[in-house]
């Protein structure tokens, strides 16, 4: 048996170490996770589907020598297909039937010893940087229940911050790993495009904009999980090779002296002063760690990236809906959130011309940005232009297709950059802002140099803000 | 049990009370309950004031009839050195107490005239002398780690606010006694200029250094409370603030966590528009000798009048009083004139700066066990450390506030002190408020147990 405080005090690798040493069993860890979920999930609404029986079967079958043996894990309710777990994409339009197939990433997670026992909350199709689907209700921020846990991986972030699991699966198309990590004071790495498989059921994954990985409390957990899931995925349109040395070994070393650019983006977006303060404080921490820190200008307006990305992603959502309608043999309009329906109607008619123009325009922006990384190894920006939003303030129910675009140009201004370029980008939970709410700083790395970001993050990790205090029910 | 959530934020509480969302009776009842239960387990409460329930009823009827005063219904706790009519003032010493006080201390009366309701008397080390453990006084426990000290000497006040048992507590501060426990407990502690608040009805310890202090969650609330009793008006606009950094005072904070925390706090000030300049004040450490001489003499004089039984003194206080009694008067006179020179030198060092900043205390809250072993650097060594950065501002009579910054060693609270020349109380609070408008360390609560 393991007490909650013992469970909470360890990260995924720490828990796996207990299982590997025979001190606890995978079943006991799962019981601790389920007990914590029972205590806090009614408040935070992080998990929308829990299957203790599935988890118990998986725990009983764990190979105790696996690198993450017996660590309880939750998958986001978006895109990733896994044995026995319904996938609804945060939507009432999708069935609750558990599939009998799994995606490559899910299979690798299982082989790494993780015990998957449920799904975390996601907005419908992951459309918003807050997680407030009509189908399940809002994921609340464990630092303040009146605030959003962020999105679209808000359920994952809430589950980790609230102590249900030490790390959780997450996806990121325009910031969906990094935004909730910022809101909940957690580490969240969007890896380089092509490093983590999205197949075999997805091919191009929104022209390479969509990524999968995790949100975690510790940096080394993110590295270990990246070791578990990265690698060749035959038939995938994108492929990035991982280094010859495991990330978990690399993350134990400090990075070389880095040239770090600091970009506040004040000319693009009205920034909450606390975000500027957090960025400046992070820059100083990097200097103290021995890196050189200089202000840097990014020679374009990322709002343009957001517009291009919307032109690519939203027609894709319309296509997913059409596919579902074909599968069912009837329309699903009545099952969709009004905003989703309006967006699908507007963007479903996007011409091939505008789609290809958006792709071409992105190429120009991406090449411009690549030049900045000749001068810098890492660029720090705010992750979000403000702290966690209040629930309801940017909820789908409060938006129409026009205000949705406005909202995304604001909230996605910093995170969409690396989605477009495919570069690795991570949220570093370095600052506790007014009201006791977390504000993260985003670190952008060079394409394929995920290890550098992990090393920098690990170097600054001692300054991470720690955990929220969520009273048990 | 959990404290009433509204008790954790005085300004929000007043908004709720005055808009009728909450009634004073329920809030005061919750405060009394929390103080009597959790407050006792923290050794933070000496006595609860049952009469507060009746005051709450009057407050509700005033609010109901639209006659609410600015602080109507705000529960306040007072360190047990303030007289409260009808209650004994025991000064942290169970064996000794003055007879029941006839009237409230002047500052308490002013708060109460503005609508505050006194709900409890809070723990202090005996006679507000910084000896954590004495025959009659248990040290207040730190809500962040009950095996640690809440800090002295107003430990009960800081612990009660940190545990959300009260939105506001009165403290005293003669060498740091409001700021030190505030820093250790992760709350905001303010020592005003001495002239700001009257000390009538407050137990005398070292009258030329004593100051009434306030402890609350935020500087904003302290400013609002002081504004409501007419003690301060809004700060004059400062434009670009020039912050003098007492760099030498940062070095004794040797842990990496403390250094990180402090450098981030400075970066926050810089990024919020302040200019930072390093200030050298080499004579700063002389405060210890001057302050100790003044305090020893004045304590001895005060206790010659109070005459508590000798058994109520701990060994440190007994020795301190002996020292005070044997001190030649001319040494005391010399210390008084040294003090004037000291204050002058501080002003010179700070010339060109709007405020000075340094860590409030160079370390996190000490383990209580440490006080049980005086032979191994117990209380004495601790005292020298704790007041090193706070006492100078008592000597110079500068207003100073401690604000929570990023936690340091072991995730324990850590504080930054902001001080400005005498009379600029509103400036100090305004800068603290500005700091807390972008940082949230003051809002972090101790781990639930």
Interface residues (C-beta under 8 A of the other chain):
Chain A: X273 X274 X276 X277 X279 X280 X281 X283 X284 X285 X288 X431 X432 X433 X434 X435 X436 X437 X462 X463 X465 X466 X469 X471 X472
Chain B: X2 X256 X257 X260 X263 X264 X267 X268 X270 X271 X272 X406 X407 X411 X436 X437 X438 X439 X440 X441 X442 X443 X444 X445 X446 X447 X448
